[in-house]
Amino acid sequence: MTARTPRRAVAAASRTRQPTEVRRRLIAEAAVPLIAERGSAAVGVRDVAAAAGVSVGTVTYHFESVQEVLSEAMVLHIERYYAALSASAARAGGAAEGLRLLTDALFTDDTDRHWRMWFDYWHAGDRDEAFARGQAERYENWHGEIRALVERGRDEGDFHCPDPAAFTTRFAALADGLALQRLRQSPPLTTEEARRHLRRLIEAELEQGA
């Protein structure tokens, strides 16, 4: 009898070929917690490959550089985060409740990870002009979400605000500043204290004369 050549085991990933866009998303998804925990500067292609359960070659096949992986991962996380905020505000019974829910969601025990990625996202825009344009668009959408709630509350008689755009600028700037202080803890800042600062801004600028 002629001895048969042993069959070589085939990896699961090879047996079931996934579309490129699906594989790219899975790799980017795997990079999200790495960035949140370590920061993008401390994450390399081998880290991403190990987290995704694929080879380094698979990562470099789908992405031109580790920076491209990290950029896509940050965009994925940030779009998902703000989509959840928007959905929460949209379900509110009124603009005042919507703005309160949005404010509370910005600072929770789980949002330090988000803010760490948000600031990494800012820095990434310094290195890539095209990425910076997308960043600016997303930030404009975030401003639009806040402004729409304020305008709705004004129209419904819940808020008194002659300049919703100016309020939006101050609200977003305060949120970003509080987030940075929260991460650095210099001086120390709890999530509840951060929420209170935002609520005081809303009370001072929107609820007077309402």
FIFITOR-444367 format. One line per 4 residues: number of its first residue (from 1); for each residue x, y, z of N, C-alpha, C, O. Coordinates in nm, 3 decimals, always signed. Example, Ala and Ser with C-alpha at 12.3 -4.5 7.8 and 13.67 -1.06 7.14 Angstrom:
<nodes>
1 = +1.319 -0.569 +0.780 +1.230 -0.450 +0.780 +1.320 -0.330 +0.780 +1.424 -0.332 +0.846 | +1.285 -0.225 +0.708 +1.367 -0.106 +0.714 +1.290 +0.003 +0.787 +1.341 +0.114 +0.804
</nodes>
This chain:
<nodes>
1 = +0.085 -0.120 +0.000 +0.000 +0.000 +0.000 +0.088 +0.124 +0.000 +0.193 +0.128 +0.063 | +0.042 +0.224 -0.071 +0.117 +0.349 -0.080 +0.078 +0.439 +0.036 -0.039 +0.468 +0.058 | +0.178 +0.482 +0.109 +0.149 +0.568 +0.224 +0.091 +0.700 +0.178 +0.140 +0.761 +0.083 | -0.011 +0.745 +0.246 -0.074 +0.874 +0.213 -0.001 +0.988 +0.282 +0.047 +0.976 +0.395
5 = +0.007 +1.098 +0.211 +0.067 +1.218 +0.269 -0.028 +1.277 +0.371 -0.144 +1.303 +0.339 | +0.018 +1.298 +0.495 -0.072 +1.353 +0.599 -0.131 +1.487 +0.553 -0.061 +1.570 +0.495 | -0.259 +1.506 +0.581 -0.324 +1.634 +0.548 -0.282 +1.739 +0.648 -0.278 +1.714 +0.768 | -0.251 +1.857 +0.597 -0.208 +1.966 +0.684 -0.331 +2.035 +0.743 -0.430 +2.060 +0.673
9 = -0.325 +2.064 +0.869 -0.436 +2.134 +0.934 -0.451 +2.272 +0.873 -0.353 +2.339 +0.843 | -0.574 +2.314 +0.855 -0.603 +2.445 +0.797 -0.662 +2.534 +0.905 -0.759 +2.497 +0.971 | -0.603 +2.649 +0.923 -0.652 +2.742 +1.025 -0.795 +2.781 +0.997 -0.838 +2.787 +0.882 | -0.870 +2.809 +1.105 -1.011 +2.847 +1.089 -1.026 +2.970 +1.002 -1.118 +2.980 +0.921
13 = -0.934 +3.065 +1.020 -0.942 +3.189 +0.943 -0.926 +3.163 +0.793 -0.980 +3.236 +0.711 | -0.848 +3.056 +0.758 -0.828 +3.024 +0.618 -0.948 +2.948 +0.561 -0.981 +2.961 +0.443 | -1.012 +2.868 +0.648 -1.127 +2.791 +0.601 -1.245 +2.880 +0.569 -1.319 +2.854 +0.475 | -1.262 +2.984 +0.646 -1.374 +3.074 +0.625 -1.319 +3.212 +0.593 -1.283 +3.287 +0.683
17 = -1.312 +3.243 +0.468 -1.259 +3.372 +0.428 -1.361 +3.482 +0.454 -1.477 +3.471 +0.414 | -1.319 +3.585 +0.520 -1.409 +3.695 +0.551 -1.382 +3.811 +0.456 -1.268 +3.832 +0.415 | -1.486 +3.887 +0.421 -1.464 +4.003 +0.336 -1.365 +4.099 +0.400 -1.354 +4.106 +0.522 | -1.293 +4.173 +0.317 -1.189 +4.264 +0.367 -1.244 +4.362 +0.468 -1.181 +4.387 +0.571
21 = -1.363 +4.420 +0.440 -1.417 +4.520 +0.532 -1.451 +4.460 +0.668 -1.441 +4.527 +0.770 | -1.492 +4.332 +0.668 -1.522 +4.265 +0.794 -1.394 +4.241 +0.874 -1.388 +4.266 +0.994 | -1.290 +4.192 +0.804 -1.163 +4.167 +0.873 -1.101 +4.297 +0.926 -1.047 +4.299 +1.036 | -1.110 +4.404 +0.847 -1.057 +4.533 +0.892 -1.128 +4.578 +1.019 -1.065 +4.626 +1.113
25 = -1.260 +4.562 +1.021 -1.336 +4.607 +1.137 -1.301 +4.523 +1.261 -1.289 +4.577 +1.371 | -1.285 +4.392 +1.242 -1.250 +4.306 +1.355 -1.114 +4.344 +1.413 -1.096 +4.344 +1.535 | -1.020 +4.377 +1.327 -0.888 +4.418 +1.374 -0.897 +4.551 +1.447 -0.838 +4.568 +1.554 | -0.971 +4.646 +1.389 -0.988 +4.777 +1.454 -1.059 +4.763 +1.588 -1.022 +4.828 +1.686
29 = -1.161 +4.676 +1.593 -1.233 +4.651 +1.719 -1.138 +4.600 +1.826 -1.146 +4.641 +1.942 | -1.048 +4.511 +1.787 -0.954 +4.454 +1.884 -0.857 +4.559 +1.936 -0.806 +4.547 +2.048 | -0.831 +4.662 +1.855 -0.737 +4.767 +1.896 -0.797 +4.866 +1.994 -0.724 +4.933 +2.067 | -0.929 +4.876 +1.997 -0.995 +4.977 +2.081 -0.957 +4.966 +2.228 -0.913 +5.065 +2.286
33 = -0.973 +4.848 +2.293 -0.937 +4.841 +2.436 -0.788 +4.862 +2.462 -0.750 +4.910 +2.568 | -0.704 +4.827 +2.365 -0.561 +4.849 +2.382 -0.530 +4.998 +2.392 -0.453 +5.041 +2.478 | -0.591 +5.077 +2.303 -0.569 +5.221 +2.304 -0.625 +5.282 +2.431 -0.563 +5.368 +2.494 | -0.745 +5.235 +2.469 -0.809 +5.289 +2.589 -0.725 +5.265 +2.714 -0.721 +5.349 +2.804
37 = -0.659 +5.150 +2.719 -0.582 +5.115 +2.839 -0.441 +5.175 +2.838 -0.392 +5.217 +2.943 | -0.378 +5.179 +2.721 -0.236 +5.217 +2.715 -0.211 +5.352 +2.649 -0.108 +5.415 +2.674 | -0.304 +5.397 +2.563 -0.278 +5.512 +2.478 -0.220 +5.465 +2.346 -0.149 +5.365 +2.342 | -0.250 +5.535 +2.238 -0.212 +5.488 +2.105 -0.061 +5.480 +2.087 -0.013 +5.395 +2.011
41 = +0.015 +5.565 +2.154 +0.161 +5.566 +2.137 +0.226 +5.438 +2.189 +0.337 +5.404 +2.148 | +0.157 +5.366 +2.278 +0.215 +5.246 +2.339 +0.165 +5.118 +2.275 +0.193 +5.009 +2.325 | +0.090 +5.128 +2.164 +0.033 +5.010 +2.098 +0.104 +4.987 +1.966 +0.111 +5.077 +1.882 | +0.157 +4.866 +1.947 +0.226 +4.831 +1.823 +0.148 +4.729 +1.743 +0.046 +4.677 +1.789
45 = +0.196 +4.699 +1.623 +0.126 +4.608 +1.535 +0.117 +4.467 +1.594 +0.017 +4.398 +1.573 | +0.220 +4.425 +1.667 +0.215 +4.293 +1.730 +0.108 +4.287 +1.839 +0.042 +4.184 +1.856 | +0.091 +4.395 +1.911 -0.013 +4.401 +2.014 -0.151 +4.386 +1.950 -0.237 +4.312 +1.999 | -0.171 +4.458 +1.840 -0.300 +4.453 +1.771 -0.325 +4.312 +1.716 -0.436 +4.259 +1.730
49 = -0.224 +4.253 +1.655 -0.239 +4.119 +1.599 -0.275 +4.018 +1.708 -0.363 +3.934 +1.688 | -0.207 +4.026 +1.822 -0.236 +3.933 +1.932 -0.378 +3.951 +1.984 -0.447 +3.853 +2.012 | -0.420 +4.075 +1.998 -0.555 +4.102 +2.048 -0.662 +4.055 +1.951 -0.769 +4.010 +1.992 | -0.634 +4.065 +1.821 -0.731 +4.025 +1.718 -0.726 +3.876 +1.690 -0.815 +3.822 +1.625
53 = -0.622 +3.809 +1.739 -0.609 +3.666 +1.714 -0.569 +3.634 +1.572 -0.607 +3.531 +1.517 | -0.491 +3.723 +1.511 -0.445 +3.703 +1.374 -0.293 +3.722 +1.370 -0.231 +3.761 +1.470 | -0.235 +3.694 +1.256 -0.091 +3.713 +1.241 -0.059 +3.859 +1.214 -0.145 +3.937 +1.174 | +0.067 +3.894 +1.237 +0.112 +4.030 +1.204 +0.093 +4.056 +1.055 +0.056 +4.166 +1.015
57 = +0.119 +3.952 +0.974 +0.101 +3.966 +0.830 -0.042 +4.000 +0.790 -0.064 +4.074 +0.695 | -0.138 +3.944 +0.863 -0.278 +3.974 +0.834 -0.308 +4.121 +0.861 -0.380 +4.186 +0.784 | -0.253 +4.173 +0.970 -0.274 +4.315 +1.002 -0.212 +4.402 +0.894 -0.276 +4.496 +0.846 | -0.088 +4.373 +0.856 -0.020 +4.458 +0.757 -0.078 +4.441 +0.617 -0.062 +4.528 +0.532
61 = -0.146 +4.329 +0.593 -0.215 +4.309 +0.465 -0.334 +4.403 +0.453 -0.360 +4.459 +0.346 | -0.407 +4.419 +0.563 -0.530 +4.500 +0.561 -0.506 +4.647 +0.592 -0.589 +4.732 +0.558 | -0.394 +4.679 +0.655 -0.365 +4.817 +0.691 -0.223 +4.853 +0.649 -0.132 +4.771 +0.659 | -0.205 +4.975 +0.601 -0.073 +5.017 +0.556 +0.024 +5.043 +0.672 +0.145 +5.034 +0.655
65 = -0.029 +5.074 +0.788 +0.056 +5.105 +0.903 -0.024 +5.084 +1.031 -0.146 +5.077 +1.028 | +0.047 +5.074 +1.143 -0.022 +5.063 +1.271 -0.100 +5.190 +1.300 -0.204 +5.185 +1.366 | -0.051 +5.304 +1.251 -0.124 +5.429 +1.273 -0.261 +5.425 +1.206 -0.357 +5.480 +1.259 | -0.268 +5.361 +1.090 -0.398 +5.349 +1.022 -0.493 +5.262 +1.104 -0.612 +5.292 +1.112
69 = -0.441 +5.156 +1.164 -0.524 +5.072 +1.252 -0.576 +5.155 +1.369 -0.695 +5.152 +1.400 | -0.486 +5.227 +1.433 -0.523 +5.304 +1.551 -0.623 +5.414 +1.517 -0.716 +5.439 +1.593 | -0.602 +5.479 +1.404 -0.694 +5.584 +1.362 -0.833 +5.529 +1.340 -0.933 +5.587 +1.383 | -0.840 +5.414 +1.271 -0.971 +5.354 +1.244 -1.037 +5.307 +1.374 -1.159 +5.319 +1.390
73 = -0.958 +5.256 +1.465 -1.012 +5.211 +1.593 -1.068 +5.328 +1.673 -1.175 +5.317 +1.733 | -0.995 +5.439 +1.673 -1.042 +5.557 +1.748 -1.171 +5.612 +1.688 -1.263 +5.649 +1.761 | -1.177 +5.618 +1.554 -1.299 +5.667 +1.488 -1.416 +5.575 +1.521 -1.526 +5.622 +1.549 | -1.391 +5.444 +1.516 -1.495 +5.346 +1.546 -1.550 +5.367 +1.687 -1.672 +5.371 +1.707
77 = -1.461 +5.381 +1.783 -1.504 +5.400 +1.922 -1.579 +5.531 +1.940 -1.685 +5.534 +2.003 | -1.526 +5.639 +1.885 -1.585 +5.771 +1.907 -1.721 +5.783 +1.840 -1.814 +5.840 +1.897 | -1.734 +5.730 +1.719 -1.864 +5.735 +1.652 -1.968 +5.655 +1.731 -2.083 +5.697 +1.743 | -1.927 +5.541 +1.783 -2.019 +5.458 +1.861 -2.058 +5.528 +1.991 -2.174 +5.524 +2.033
81 = -1.961 +5.592 +2.055 -1.985 +5.660 +2.181 -2.086 +5.774 +2.164 -2.182 +5.784 +2.241 | -2.064 +5.858 +2.065 -2.154 +5.972 +2.047 -2.289 +5.932 +1.987 -2.388 +6.001 +2.008 | -2.292 +5.822 +1.913 -2.421 +5.771 +1.866 -2.507 +5.728 +1.984 -2.628 +5.750 +1.984 | -2.444 +5.666 +2.085 -2.518 +5.625 +2.204 -2.568 +5.746 +2.282 -2.679 +5.744 +2.334
85 = -2.486 +5.852 +2.291 -2.530 +5.974 +2.357 -2.648 +6.035 +2.285 -2.745 +6.077 +2.348 | -2.641 +6.041 +2.152 -2.749 +6.099 +2.073 -2.878 +6.020 +2.090 -2.986 +6.078 +2.102 | -2.866 +5.887 +2.090 -2.985 +5.804 +2.106 -3.048 +5.825 +2.243 -3.170 +5.829 +2.255 | -2.965 +5.840 +2.345 -3.016 +5.863 +2.480 -3.089 +5.996 +2.488 -3.197 +6.005 +2.546
89 = -3.030 +6.100 +2.430 -3.094 +6.232 +2.432 -3.224 +6.232 +2.353 -3.320 +6.298 +2.391 | -3.226 +6.157 +2.242 -3.345 +6.153 +2.157 -3.462 +6.085 +2.227 -3.578 +6.117 +2.200 | -3.433 +5.992 +2.316 -3.540 +5.920 +2.388 -3.597 +6.001 +2.504 -3.699 +5.962 +2.561 | -3.535 +6.111 +2.538 -3.580 +6.192 +2.652 -3.716 +6.254 +2.624 -3.753 +6.277 +2.509
93 = -3.790 +6.279 +2.732 -3.923 +6.337 +2.718 -3.921 +6.482 +2.675 -4.021 +6.532 +2.624 | -3.811 +6.553 +2.695 -3.800 +6.693 +2.658 -3.654 +6.732 +2.648 -3.565 +6.653 +2.682 | -3.630 +6.854 +2.603 -3.493 +6.899 +2.584 -3.416 +6.909 +2.715 -3.298 +6.876 +2.720 | -3.483 +6.954 +2.822 -3.416 +6.968 +2.951 -3.368 +6.832 +3.002 -3.256 +6.819 +3.051
97 = -3.455 +6.731 +2.989 -3.416 +6.596 +3.031 -3.305 +6.542 +2.941 -3.212 +6.476 +2.987 | -3.317 +6.571 +2.810 -3.216 +6.525 +2.716 -3.079 +6.581 +2.746 -2.979 +6.510 +2.739 | -3.072 +6.710 +2.779 -2.945 +6.772 +2.811 -2.890 +6.719 +2.943 -2.769 +6.705 +2.960 | -2.979 +6.689 +3.037 -2.936 +6.632 +3.164 -2.878 +6.492 +3.143 -2.773 +6.459 +3.198
101 = -2.946 +6.410 +3.062 -2.897 +6.275 +3.034 -2.762 +6.280 +2.963 -2.673 +6.201 +2.992 | -2.750 +6.372 +2.869 -2.624 +6.386 +2.796 -2.511 +6.427 +2.891 -2.401 +6.374 +2.883 | -2.540 +6.523 +2.979 -2.440 +6.569 +3.076 -2.395 +6.457 +3.168 -2.276 +6.440 +3.192 | -2.490 +6.380 +3.219 -2.456 +6.271 +3.310 -2.377 +6.161 +3.239 -2.289 +6.099 +3.299
105 = -2.407 +6.138 +3.111 -2.339 +6.033 +3.036 -2.195 +6.070 +3.002 -2.113 +5.982 +2.976 | -2.163 +6.198 +3.003 -2.026 +6.240 +2.971 -1.927 +6.199 +3.079 -1.809 +6.178 +3.051 | -1.976 +6.189 +3.202 -1.887 +6.155 +3.313 -1.949 +6.044 +3.397 -2.041 +6.068 +3.476 | -1.897 +5.924 +3.378 -1.938 +5.808 +3.457 -1.810 +5.733 +3.497 -1.699 +5.775 +3.463
109 = -1.827 +5.624 +3.569 -1.710 +5.544 +3.609 -1.642 +5.479 +3.489 -1.526 +5.436 +3.499 | -1.713 +5.471 +3.375 -1.657 +5.404 +3.258 -1.604 +5.500 +3.152 -1.545 +5.455 +3.053 | -1.623 +5.630 +3.169 -1.590 +5.722 +3.061 -1.445 +5.769 +3.059 -1.404 +5.837 +2.964 | -1.366 +5.736 +3.160 -1.224 +5.773 +3.154 -1.158 +5.710 +3.032 -1.073 +5.772 +2.968
113 = -1.198 +5.587 +2.999 -1.144 +5.521 +2.880 -1.178 +5.600 +2.755 -1.094 +5.618 +2.667 | -1.302 +5.648 +2.748 -1.341 +5.728 +2.631 -1.260 +5.856 +2.621 -1.210 +5.890 +2.514 | -1.245 +5.926 +2.731 -1.175 +6.054 +2.727 -1.027 +6.035 +2.692 -0.967 +6.119 +2.624 | -0.970 +5.925 +2.737 -0.831 +5.897 +2.701 -0.818 +5.881 +2.549 -0.723 +5.929 +2.488
117 = -0.914 +5.812 +2.490 -0.913 +5.795 +2.344 -0.945 +5.926 +2.273 -0.890 +5.953 +2.166 | -1.032 +6.006 +2.332 -1.069 +6.133 +2.270 -0.947 +6.224 +2.257 -0.929 +6.290 +2.154 | -0.865 +6.229 +2.360 -0.747 +6.315 +2.352 -0.640 +6.256 +2.259 -0.567 +6.330 +2.193 | -0.632 +6.124 +2.254 -0.545 +6.061 +2.154 -0.593 +6.095 +2.013 -0.514 +6.117 +1.922
121 = -0.725 +6.098 +1.998 -0.788 +6.131 +1.870 -0.749 +6.271 +1.827 -0.719 +6.294 +1.709 | -0.750 +6.365 +1.919 -0.706 +6.501 +1.889 -0.563 +6.503 +1.838 -0.533 +6.566 +1.736 | -0.475 +6.435 +1.910 -0.333 +6.436 +1.874 -0.310 +6.372 +1.738 -0.221 +6.413 +1.663 | -0.390 +6.270 +1.706 -0.373 +6.204 +1.577 -0.399 +6.300 +1.462 -0.338 +6.288 +1.355
125 = -0.488 +6.396 +1.483 -0.517 +6.495 +1.381 -0.399 +6.585 +1.349 -0.392 +6.644 +1.241 | -0.305 +6.598 +1.443 -0.185 +6.679 +1.420 -0.091 +6.613 +1.320 -0.007 +6.681 +1.259 | -0.105 +6.481 +1.302 -0.012 +6.408 +1.217 -0.067 +6.379 +1.078 +0.008 +6.337 +0.990 | -0.196 +6.401 +1.057 -0.259 +6.361 +0.931 -0.368 +6.462 +0.895 -0.467 +6.475 +0.967
129 = -0.348 +6.533 +0.783 -0.442 +6.639 +0.745 -0.580 +6.585 +0.712 -0.681 +6.642 +0.752 | -0.584 +6.473 +0.640 -0.713 +6.413 +0.604 -0.786 +6.367 +0.730 -0.908 +6.383 +0.741 | -0.711 +6.310 +0.823 -0.770 +6.266 +0.948 -0.821 +6.384 +1.028 -0.926 +6.376 +1.092 | -0.748 +6.495 +1.023 -0.789 +6.616 +1.095 -0.921 +6.669 +1.041 -1.004 +6.720 +1.117
133 = -0.942 +6.658 +0.909 -1.069 +6.705 +0.851 -1.185 +6.622 +0.902 -1.291 +6.676 +0.936 | -1.166 +6.491 +0.909 -1.272 +6.405 +0.961 -1.298 +6.433 +1.109 -1.412 +6.429 +1.155 | -1.191 +6.462 +1.181 -1.202 +6.497 +1.322 -1.285 +6.623 +1.340 -1.372 +6.630 +1.427 | -1.258 +6.724 +1.257 -1.331 +6.850 +1.266 -1.480 +6.829 +1.236 -1.566 +6.892 +1.297
137 = -1.508 +6.741 +1.141 -1.648 +6.713 +1.106 -1.721 +6.647 +1.222 -1.836 +6.681 +1.252 | -1.655 +6.554 +1.287 -1.718 +6.486 +1.401 -1.738 +6.583 +1.518 -1.838 +6.575 +1.589 | -1.643 +6.672 +1.538 -1.658 +6.768 +1.646 -1.772 +6.866 +1.616 -1.844 +6.908 +1.706 | -1.786 +6.901 +1.489 -1.897 +6.989 +1.448 -2.031 +6.920 +1.472 -2.127 +6.984 +1.515
141 = -2.037 +6.790 +1.444 -2.160 +6.716 +1.468 -2.194 +6.712 +1.617 -2.311 +6.720 +1.655 | -2.091 +6.700 +1.701 -2.112 +6.700 +1.846 -2.167 +6.834 +1.891 -2.261 +6.839 +1.971 | -2.111 +6.943 +1.841 -2.163 +7.076 +1.872 -2.308 +7.088 +1.826 -2.392 +7.144 +1.896 | -2.337 +7.033 +1.707 -2.473 +7.040 +1.655 -2.573 +6.968 +1.743 -2.687 +7.012 +1.757
145 = -2.530 +6.858 +1.802 -2.618 +6.782 +1.892 -2.655 +6.865 +2.015 -2.771 +6.870 +2.055 | -2.556 +6.930 +2.074 -2.581 +7.012 +2.193 -2.669 +7.131 +2.156 -2.768 +7.159 +2.224 | -2.633 +7.199 +2.048 -2.708 +7.318 +2.006 -2.854 +7.285 +1.975 -2.944 +7.362 +2.008 | -2.877 +7.170 +1.911 -3.014 +7.131 +1.878 -3.098 +7.111 +2.004 -3.215 +7.149 +2.007
149 = -3.039 +7.053 +2.108 -3.112 +7.036 +2.234 -3.146 +7.171 +2.296 -3.257 +7.191 +2.346 | -3.049 +7.262 +2.293 -3.073 +7.395 +2.351 -3.180 +7.469 +2.274 -3.268 +7.531 +2.334 | -3.175 +7.464 +2.142 -3.276 +7.532 +2.059 -3.413 +7.471 +2.080 -3.514 +7.542 +2.084 | -3.418 +7.340 +2.093 -3.546 +7.274 +2.119 -3.603 +7.319 +2.253 -3.721 +7.350 +2.263
153 = -3.517 +7.322 +2.356 -3.562 +7.366 +2.487 -3.608 +7.510 +2.487 -3.705 +7.544 +2.555 | -3.540 +7.595 +2.412 -3.580 +7.735 +2.402 -3.717 +7.746 +2.335 -3.804 +7.820 +2.380 | -3.736 +7.670 +2.226 -3.864 +7.675 +2.153 -3.979 +7.620 +2.236 -4.093 +7.664 +2.222 | -3.948 +7.523 +2.323 -4.052 +7.463 +2.407 -4.075 +7.542 +2.535 -4.166 +7.511 +2.612
157 = -3.993 +7.645 +2.558 -4.009 +7.728 +2.677 -3.939 +7.678 +2.800 -3.958 +7.733 +2.909 | -3.856 +7.575 +2.786 -3.783 +7.522 +2.901 -3.656 +7.602 +2.929 -3.613 +7.611 +3.044 | -3.596 +7.659 +2.825 -3.470 +7.731 +2.839 -3.486 +7.876 +2.796 -3.571 +7.911 +2.714 | -3.402 +7.957 +2.854 -3.388 +8.096 +2.808 -3.245 +8.110 +2.758 -3.151 +8.111 +2.837
161 = -3.229 +8.123 +2.625 -3.094 +8.126 +2.569 -3.094 +8.208 +2.440 -3.138 +8.159 +2.336 | -3.046 +8.333 +2.444 -3.044 +8.416 +2.324 -2.940 +8.372 +2.221 -2.952 +8.408 +2.105 | -2.838 +8.293 +2.261 -2.733 +8.254 +2.168 -2.693 +8.108 +2.193 -2.594 +8.082 +2.262 | -2.770 +8.013 +2.137 -2.740 +7.870 +2.158 -2.600 +7.830 +2.111 -2.537 +7.744 +2.172
165 = -2.552 +7.891 +2.002 -2.420 +7.856 +1.950 -2.310 +7.892 +2.051 -2.217 +7.814 +2.071 | -2.321 +8.009 +2.113 -2.221 +8.052 +2.211 -2.226 +7.962 +2.335 -2.122 +7.924 +2.389 | -2.347 +7.927 +2.379 -2.359 +7.836 +2.493 -2.294 +7.702 +2.461 -2.223 +7.645 +2.544 | -2.319 +7.652 +2.339 -2.262 +7.524 +2.297 -2.110 +7.526 +2.304 -2.049 +7.429 +2.350
169 = -2.050 +7.634 +2.259 -1.904 +7.646 +2.264 -1.854 +7.637 +2.407 -1.756 +7.567 +2.435 | -1.920 +7.709 +2.498 -1.877 +7.708 +2.638 -1.900 +7.571 +2.702 -1.817 +7.523 +2.780 | -2.012 +7.508 +2.671 -2.043 +7.376 +2.728 -1.939 +7.273 +2.683 -1.886 +7.198 +2.764 | -1.911 +7.269 +2.553 -1.816 +7.172 +2.499 -1.675 +7.197 +2.553 -1.602 +7.103 +2.586
173 = -1.637 +7.325 +2.562 -1.504 +7.358 +2.613 -1.490 +7.318 +2.760 -1.387 +7.267 +2.801 | -1.595 +7.342 +2.838 -1.591 +7.305 +2.980 -1.584 +7.153 +2.994 -1.508 +7.102 +3.077 | -1.661 +7.081 +2.914 -1.658 +6.935 +2.920 -1.519 +6.882 +2.888 -1.469 +6.793 +2.957 | -1.457 +6.936 +2.784 -1.322 +6.892 +2.747 -1.221 +6.923 +2.858 -1.137 +6.841 +2.891
177 = -1.231 +7.043 +2.914 -1.139 +7.081 +3.021 -1.156 +6.996 +3.145 -1.058 +6.956 +3.207 | -1.280 +6.967 +3.180 -1.306 +6.882 +3.296 -1.255 +6.740 +3.272 -1.203 +6.675 +3.363 | -1.270 +6.693 +3.148 -1.223 +6.558 +3.114 -1.071 +6.548 +3.129 -1.020 +6.449 +3.181 | -1.001 +6.651 +3.083 -0.856 +6.651 +3.096 -0.814 +6.654 +3.243 -0.722 +6.583 +3.284
181 = -0.882 +6.736 +3.322 -0.852 +6.741 +3.465 -0.884 +6.608 +3.531 -0.811 +6.562 +3.619 | -0.993 +6.547 +3.488 -1.033 +6.417 +3.544 -0.924 +6.312 +3.517 -0.891 +6.234 +3.606 | -0.869 +6.310 +3.396 -0.767 +6.212 +3.362 -0.636 +6.239 +3.436 -0.571 +6.146 +3.485 | -0.598 +6.366 +3.445 -0.471 +6.401 +3.508 -0.481 +6.402 +3.660 -0.381 +6.384 +3.730
185 = -0.605 +6.424 +3.712 -0.627 +6.434 +3.857 -0.537 +6.540 +3.919 -0.479 +6.520 +4.026 | -0.528 +6.652 +3.849 -0.446 +6.763 +3.899 -0.518 +6.896 +3.868 -0.503 +6.951 +3.759 | -0.596 +6.947 +3.966 -0.627 +6.889 +4.097 -0.727 +6.774 +4.085 -0.789 +6.758 +3.980 | -0.745 +6.696 +4.191 -0.836 +6.581 +4.186 -0.978 +6.623 +4.149 -1.026 +6.729 +4.189
189 = -1.045 +6.538 +4.071 -1.182 +6.567 +4.027 -1.258 +6.435 +4.016 -1.213 +6.344 +3.946 | -1.371 +6.424 +4.084 -1.454 +6.305 +4.074 -1.553 +6.322 +3.958 -1.572 +6.433 +3.908 | -1.614 +6.211 +3.917 -1.713 +6.219 +3.809 -1.833 +6.303 +3.852 -1.886 +6.380 +3.772 | -1.875 +6.291 +3.977 -1.989 +6.369 +4.024 -1.957 +6.517 +4.028 -2.043 +6.600 +3.997
193 = -1.835 +6.553 +4.066 -1.796 +6.694 +4.065 -1.795 +6.749 +3.923 -1.836 +6.863 +3.901 | -1.749 +6.670 +3.828 -1.749 +6.713 +3.689 -1.892 +6.736 +3.640 -1.919 +6.835 +3.572 | -1.981 +6.647 +3.675 -2.122 +6.664 +3.638 -2.179 +6.793 +3.698 -2.251 +6.867 +3.631 | -2.145 +6.819 +3.825 -2.199 +6.938 +3.891 -2.154 +7.066 +3.822 -2.232 +7.161 +3.811
197 = -2.030 +7.071 +3.777 -1.982 +7.190 +3.707 -2.062 +7.214 +3.579 -2.096 +7.328 +3.547 | -2.092 +7.108 +3.506 -2.171 +7.123 +3.384 -2.316 +7.163 +3.416 -2.375 +7.245 +3.346 | -2.371 +7.104 +3.523 -2.508 +7.140 +3.561 -2.517 +7.286 +3.602 -2.616 +7.353 +3.572 | -2.415 +7.336 +3.670 -2.416 +7.477 +3.712 -2.413 +7.569 +3.591 -2.478 +7.674 +3.590
201 = -2.337 +7.531 +3.489 -2.335 +7.611 +3.366 -2.474 +7.614 +3.303 -2.520 +7.720 +3.258 | -2.539 +7.499 +3.299 -2.674 +7.492 +3.242 -2.771 +7.577 +3.323 -2.851 +7.651 +3.267 | -2.764 +7.566 +3.454 -2.854 +7.644 +3.540 -2.830 +7.793 +3.523 -2.925 +7.871 +3.513 | -2.703 +7.832 +3.518 -2.671 +7.976 +3.510 -2.709 +8.036 +3.376 -2.752 +8.151 +3.371
205 = -2.694 +7.961 +3.269 -2.713 +8.019 +3.137 -2.845 +7.985 +3.068 -2.890 +8.058 +2.980 | -2.907 +7.876 +3.109 -3.028 +7.834 +3.039 -3.154 +7.843 +3.122 -3.261 +7.872 +3.069 | -3.144 +7.820 +3.252 -3.266 +7.810 +3.331 -3.308 +7.943 +3.393 -3.419 +7.953 +3.446 | -3.225 +8.044 +3.388 -3.264 +8.173 +3.443 -3.372 +8.234 +3.352 -3.355 +8.242 +3.230
209 = -3.476 +8.275 +3.410 -3.583 +8.339 +3.334 -3.668 +8.243 +3.255 -3.757 +8.285 +3.181 | -3.642 +8.111 +3.270 -3.720 +8.015 +3.194 -3.861 +8.004 +3.250 -3.942 +7.927 +3.199
</nodes>
